[in-house]
């Protein structure tokens, strides 16, 4: 026969370590003891001063909520919910920033064109390129 190694199971004593009122802890212990088969449903109903229908409804609700807490969820902090007005304000700010950045790009392009013209005066707008061919002869 193998001997159990490790801590002795606390069973319903885990409830003592939870935060809550004494009454709520007692009720939870009773539910757990009915699930373990230590306490019968009629005995639990008498201790809780509930009808069997109320007991089953309450136990079902408790188990359903416990199950929902154990469902897999996204890791990390949940995203902060924003209202429509906040999103509209952010969108307006971003659109203004896009307009400002486009103007800066256009200004940079103009400055670049001016610098190119100043560096090579023969390549400015309105100036025709020399249309002589490779041999220095104008095509007909």
C-alpha positions as CSV (number, residue, x, y, z in Angstrom):
1,X,0.0,0.0,0.0
2,X,1.5,3.4,-1.0
3,X,1.6,6.1,1.5
4,X,0.5,9.6,0.6
5,X,3.3,12.1,0.2
6,X,2.8,15.9,0.7
7,X,0.2,18.0,2.4
8,X,-3.0,16.6,3.8
9,X,-6.0,17.9,1.8
10,X,-7.7,20.9,3.5
11,X,-11.1,20.2,1.7
12,X,-13.6,22.7,3.1
13,X,-11.0,24.4,5.2
14,X,-9.9,26.3,2.1
15,X,-13.0,28.4,2.7
16,X,-11.5,29.8,5.9
17,X,-8.8,31.4,3.9
18,X,-11.2,33.3,1.7
19,X,-12.4,36.9,2.2
20,X,-16.1,37.1,3.0
21,X,-18.6,37.0,5.8
22,X,-18.9,34.1,8.2
23,X,-22.5,33.4,6.9
24,X,-21.3,33.2,3.3
25,X,-18.4,31.0,4.3
26,X,-20.8,28.6,6.2
27,X,-23.1,28.5,3.1
28,X,-20.1,27.7,0.8
29,X,-18.9,24.9,3.2
30,X,-22.4,23.4,3.1
31,X,-22.5,23.4,-0.7
32,X,-19.1,21.8,-0.9
33,X,-20.0,19.1,1.7
34,X,-23.1,18.2,-0.4
35,X,-20.9,17.9,-3.5
36,X,-18.5,15.6,-1.5
37,X,-21.4,13.5,-0.4
38,X,-20.7,14.3,3.3
39,X,-24.0,16.1,3.7
40,X,-27.4,15.2,2.2
41,X,-29.5,17.7,0.3
42,X,-32.3,17.6,2.8
43,X,-29.8,18.2,5.7
44,X,-28.2,21.1,3.7
45,X,-31.6,22.6,3.1
46,X,-32.4,22.5,6.8
47,X,-29.1,24.1,7.7
48,X,-29.5,26.8,5.1
49,X,-33.3,27.3,5.8
50,X,-34.1,26.8,2.1
51,X,-36.4,24.6,0.1
52,X,-34.8,22.0,-2.1
53,X,-35.8,24.0,-5.2
54,X,-34.1,27.1,-3.8
55,X,-31.1,25.0,-2.8
56,X,-30.7,23.6,-6.3
57,X,-31.2,27.0,-8.0
58,X,-28.6,28.6,-5.7
59,X,-26.1,25.8,-6.1
60,X,-26.5,25.9,-9.9
61,X,-26.0,29.6,-10.0
62,X,-22.9,29.3,-7.8
63,X,-21.4,26.5,-10.0
64,X,-22.2,28.4,-13.2
65,X,-20.5,31.6,-12.0
66,X,-17.5,29.5,-10.8
67,X,-17.3,27.8,-14.2
68,X,-17.3,31.2,-16.0
69,X,-14.4,32.4,-13.9
70,X,-12.4,29.4,-15.1
71,X,-13.0,30.1,-18.8
72,X,-9.8,30.9,-20.7
73,X,-9.3,34.7,-21.2
74,X,-6.9,37.0,-22.9
75,X,-3.7,37.4,-21.0
76,X,-2.9,40.8,-19.6
77,X,-4.9,43.8,-18.6
78,X,-8.2,44.2,-20.5
79,X,-8.3,47.0,-23.1
80,X,-9.6,50.3,-21.8
81,X,-13.0,51.0,-23.2
82,X,-13.4,54.4,-24.8
83,X,-16.6,56.3,-25.5
84,X,-17.5,57.5,-28.9
85,X,-16.8,61.2,-28.1
86,X,-13.2,60.3,-27.1
87,X,-12.7,58.3,-30.3
88,X,-14.0,61.2,-32.4
89,X,-11.7,63.6,-30.6
90,X,-8.7,61.4,-31.2
91,X,-9.7,60.9,-34.9
92,X,-9.9,64.7,-35.4
93,X,-6.5,65.2,-33.8
94,X,-4.9,62.5,-36.0
95,X,-6.5,64.0,-39.1
96,X,-5.1,67.4,-38.2
97,X,-1.6,65.9,-37.7
98,X,-1.8,64.1,-41.1
99,X,-2.6,67.5,-42.7
100,X,0.3,69.2,-40.9
101,X,2.7,66.4,-41.9
102,X,1.6,66.5,-45.5
103,X,2.3,70.2,-45.6
104,X,5.8,69.7,-44.1
105,X,6.5,67.0,-46.8
106,X,5.4,69.3,-49.5
107,X,7.5,72.1,-48.1
108,X,10.5,69.8,-48.0
109,X,10.0,68.8,-51.6
110,X,9.8,72.4,-52.7
111,X,13.1,73.2,-50.7
112,X,14.7,70.2,-52.4
113,X,13.7,71.4,-55.8
114,X,15.0,74.9,-55.1
115,X,18.3,73.5,-53.9
116,X,18.6,71.4,-57.0
117,X,17.9,74.4,-59.3
118,X,20.4,76.5,-57.4
119,X,23.0,73.8,-57.7
120,X,22.5,73.4,-61.5
121,X,21.0,76.6,-63.0
122,X,20.6,75.1,-66.4
123,X,18.1,72.5,-65.2
124,X,15.4,74.8,-63.8
125,X,11.8,74.9,-65.0
126,X,11.2,76.8,-68.2
127,X,14.7,76.1,-69.4
128,X,14.9,73.8,-72.4
129,X,17.4,71.0,-72.4
130,X,20.0,71.1,-75.0
131,X,18.5,69.0,-77.8
132,X,21.7,68.3,-79.6
133,X,22.4,64.7,-80.3
134,X,25.3,62.6,-79.3
135,X,27.4,64.0,-82.1
136,X,26.6,67.6,-81.3
137,X,24.2,67.9,-84.2
138,X,20.6,69.0,-83.9
139,X,18.1,66.4,-85.2
140,X,15.9,67.5,-88.0
